[in-house]
Amino acid sequence: MKTTKKNIVTKSLAVGLAAALLMGLGSYSYLTSKTENITNTFATNDVLVDINEESKSNSK
């Protein structure tokens, strides 16, 4: 089989079209997929802080 310029161009276009089709279908399926709704719940905790300060005063 003789490879001519026309055959190379035709095969290149076919491969490029197939790649573009696969990428397009992958993007379409990713963008149209749906998931279940998720409810986020946040729990707050009380933080109790005790500060005891002791000062040693050397002033006269």
GUTOR-311688 format. One record per residue: x, y, z of N, C-alpha, C in turn; residue in one letter. Coordinates in pm, whole numbers, plus 50000, padded with zeros to 5 digits. Example, Ala and Ser with C-alpha at 12.3 -4.5 7.8 and 13.67 -1.06 7.14 Angstrom:
<atoms>
513194943150780512304955050780513204967050780a;512854977550708513674989450714512905000350787s;
</atoms>
This chain:
<atoms>
500854988250000500005000050000500895012450000m;500625020849910501415032849891500835044149977k;501695050550056501225061650138501375074450058t;500255080150032500265092749959499925104050055t;500105116050008499815127750089498335128050127k;497485123750036496045123650060495695113550171k;496315101950170496055091850273496515096750410n;497655103350417498175108350544497255119150600i;496795128150515495905138750558494575132850605v;494045123250532492775116950568492875109750701t;493945102250722494125095050848494325104650964k;495065115350940495285125251045493985131951085s;493175135450988491865141451018490965131751093l;490985119051057490165109051124490585107451270a;491885106851294492385105551431492065118151511v;492235129751451491925142351519490445143451552g;489595139551460488155139851483487755130151593l;488335118351594488035108551699488475113751836a;489645119851843490135125351969489235136652017a;488835145551926487955156751963486605151552009a;486095141251946484815135351984484885129252123l;485965122152151486115116052284486255126552392l;487015137052367487165147752467485845155152485m;485115157352378483835164252387482815156252465g;482765143152440481815134752513482185133552660l;483485133052689483925132452828483565145152902g;483765156552838483415169352902481915170452921s;481155166252823479695166952832479185158352946y;479685146252958479205137453064479635142453202s;480815148653211481265154253338480405166053380y;480075174653286479325186753319477835184053343l;477295173153291475875170453308475595159953415t;476615154653478476385144553581475765151153704s;474955143653775474285148953894474585139854012k;474675146054128474915138454251473775141354348t;473735133554455472715135754557473045148354635e;472005154654688472225166454770472885162554902n;473795170654946474515168155070474225179755165i;473875176455289473615186755388474795187155484t;475435198655492476555200455583476015204755719n;476485198255823476105202155958477365205956034t;477265216956107478385221856183478005222056330f;478865216856413478635216956557479685226156620a;479185235356702480115244356770480285239556913t;481445240956964481745236957101482065249357182n;481755248857311482095259957400483525258157449d;484285268657439485655268457485485725276957610v;486105270957721486205278057847487675280557877l;488015293157902489395296857927489465304258059v;490315299758149490565306558276491975312158273d;492115324958305493425331358308493695335858451i;494755330958506495195334858639496515342258626n;496505354958661497705362958650498255365958788e;499505363458804500195366858929501285376758895e;501345387458968502375397258940503215398859064s;504505399359047505435401759155505935415959140k;505575423959229505925437959220507135440759308s;508225445959249509425449259322509525464259347n;508485471659328508535486059346508385489559494s;509115499559537509065503559677508415516859693k;
</atoms>
